[in-house]
Amino acid sequence: MPERIRRSALFLVGTLGSVSLLIGGCVSAGGSTATGPAAGSTAASAVPPPPDCGQPAEGDTIVVLASGTATEPRPSLTPQAEQVLRDAAESGDVSDGRNGRGSVAVVTSADTGTGGQPAEVLPLTPRRANCEVEHGFQRDNLIDTNIARVRNAVAGRAAVRPGLDLLAGIDDAVRGYSPGTLIVVSNGLSTAGGFDLRQVGWNADPADLVTQLAQRGLLQDLLPGWHVLFTGLGATAGAQPPLTKPVRDTLVGYWTAICTAAAPGGSCDVDARPLDPSPPVATADTPVVDVPGIDSATGPDGRTTVTLFDAVTGFAPDSAVLSADAQDVLRGISARIAAELAAQPDTTITIRGYVADPPDSTPAGRQQTADERAGAVQAFLTDQLRAAGSPPIDAAGAGTPPQPPTAIVNGAFDDATAAQMRKVTITY
């Protein structure tokens, strides 16, 4: 595959412990109101090393690219991804002996080509200690062990360079290999190189995006004949705000269009199954991509505050009924909280509700609405966390004034200011 230059230009167009959950409506003075293996995976020390049988010169090659940035969960394999590995391990195109024909998994990072963790080549074909292919009773056990090694290798991936240039990472991952299968374990929130979502935004037409990338030579000969499986698209962690469903759908549309254009003669598939929400390992800083209606920030104490504004919560006037989009976002936040509780069982979760101050409202009415909206979020998260194994969650407390203190601007009610005042914050 010829060398390609595509890095410089920017695109322009769980068991849980008990917790205390504090909720409260908030009115203004003006009257407005991880480290270690991924959960469930086999510990690295429990998986014996493979027999020293060299590296097959022929056979199926499954490339697994894990970006492992600070803004996504620890990389993990979905059942669909593991089935791809198992199918390759079961392949009959094998031969006995050292360097005998067989299947391998190549585990790499998006920044391997620029100084990140080196790629690991791990056997999939089950072999005995003498390098003969196992066809007997131990075959399934050996395949399970081989996949466990890949699982551990993926979980140990962590970006060491800031930002995520996923296009360049894909280019580096497949270079030198004949077309096969590529499993991409990444949230897809690329923030560097030819496809920077901070520049692209969430309103680009996928076809126009592909045209511009192709015109700059970023897709030519990238993945011809490759079968690509994306996993973890849109999964977030750390300071990266969670994605709403419309934004996540847009992200999937971008990468599907890019992959389809870059992989003529191949195929592109997206596995929507959520990744294990275990927090990422220590990794390089990664810029966040703005998400309309949501903010997220992690303080020096390590606590994260997620703010859901009016556009996401979807509360009707004087209502505390969460929109379907808000519930979808809260499911993702509950998974983050569950992962945090697994590591820190004494974590306190604080919810604050805020409302605006229209001229016909009263302080008592605004306080009641703020309390009810905070309570609606508390009730939803309580149900989610209880389903994940959490004991009952206590609720108590009061809020603090929001900023700005009033939506009355130059003597008139300002809708834009009011929309920023109507919000719910979740701190954990």
Beta strands, then each sheet from edge to edge (+ up, - down):
strand 1: 20-26
strand 2: 61-66
strand 3: 104-109
strand 4: 120-123
strand 5: 181-185
strand 6: 191-192
strand 7: 195-196
strand 8: 227-231
strand 9: 267-271
strand 10: 294-298
strand 11: 304-309
strand 12: 348-354
strand 13: 394-396
strand 14: 408-409
strand 15: 412-413
strand 16: 423-427
sheet 1: 10+ 11- 16+ 12- 1- 13-
sheet 2: 4+ 3- 2- 5- 8- 9-
sheet 3: 6+ 7-
sheet 4: 14+ 15-
end
